[in-house]
Amino acid sequence: MKEYVFKIVSEDGKCRVELPEIKLNGEYQAPDLMAALTREFLGSVCSDAARDAEGFMKAAVTNLKALQLARQLRDAERKVN
């Protein structure tokens, strides 16, 4: 079993993500790719948050609300069908 751990740390009002180094060679499986993509995504999110914390927070809340609503609609549709 492979395990990848991503740690989000908040210090002095600033967040950072501690990410494992994920090396992809010629042979990899879905969990390796998922972890590598997650690492790249988190790195990008950290960069965006560092550049414009207030804008990031507003956009993040809006996006999370939209995603939660979409999930609720999907779940309701599954119950009906």
C-alpha positions in Angstrom: 0.0 0.0 0.0 1.2 3.5 -0.9 0.3 6.5 1.2 0.8 10.1 0.4 0.3 12.7 3.1 -0.3 16.4 2.4 -0.1 18.7 5.5 -1.6 22.1 5.6 0.0 24.4 8.2 -1.2 27.8 9.3 1.3 30.1 11.0 1.2 33.8 11.7 -1.9 34.2 9.4 -0.2 32.5 6.5 -0.9 29.0 5.2 1.5 26.6 3.6 1.2 23.1 2.3 3.9 20.5 3.0 3.9 18.2 0.1 5.8 14.9 -0.4 8.1 14.7 -3.4 6.4 12.4 -5.9 8.7 10.9 -8.5 7.0 9.4 -11.6 9.1 7.0 -13.5 8.0 4.8 -16.4 5.9 2.6 -14.2 3.2 4.1 -12.1 -0.4 3.5 -11.0 -3.5 5.6 -10.6 -2.7 6.5 -6.9 0.7 7.8 -8.0 -0.9 10.0 -10.7 -3.7 11.2 -8.3 -1.1 12.2 -5.7 1.1 14.0 -8.3 -1.9 15.9 -9.7 -3.0 16.8 -6.2 0.5 18.0 -5.4 0.4 20.3 -8.5 -3.1 21.5 -7.6 -2.2 22.3 -4.0 1.0 24.1 -5.1 -1.1 26.3 -7.5 -3.7 27.0 -4.8 -0.9 28.1 -2.4 0.6 30.4 -5.0 -2.8 32.0 -5.7 -3.6 32.4 -2.0 -0.2 34.0 -1.4 -0.7 36.5 -4.2 -4.2 37.7 -3.3 -5.4 36.2 0.0 -8.7 38.2 0.1 -9.6 37.4 -3.5 -8.6 33.8 -3.0 -10.9 33.5 0.0 -13.9 35.0 -1.7 -13.4 32.8 -4.8 -12.9 29.7 -2.7 -16.1 30.2 -0.7 -18.1 30.8 -3.9 -16.6 27.8 -5.6 -17.2 25.5 -2.6 -20.8 26.6 -2.3 -21.4 25.9 -6.0 -19.7 22.5 -5.7 -21.8 21.6 -2.7 -25.0 22.7 -4.4 -24.1 20.6 -7.5 -23.4 17.6 -5.3 -26.8 18.0 -3.5 -28.6 18.3 -6.9 -26.8 15.2 -8.2 -27.6 13.2 -5.0 -31.3 14.3 -5.2 -31.5 13.3 -8.8 -30.1 9.8 -8.0 -32.7 9.4 -5.3 -35.5 10.2 -7.8 -34.1 7.9 -10.5 
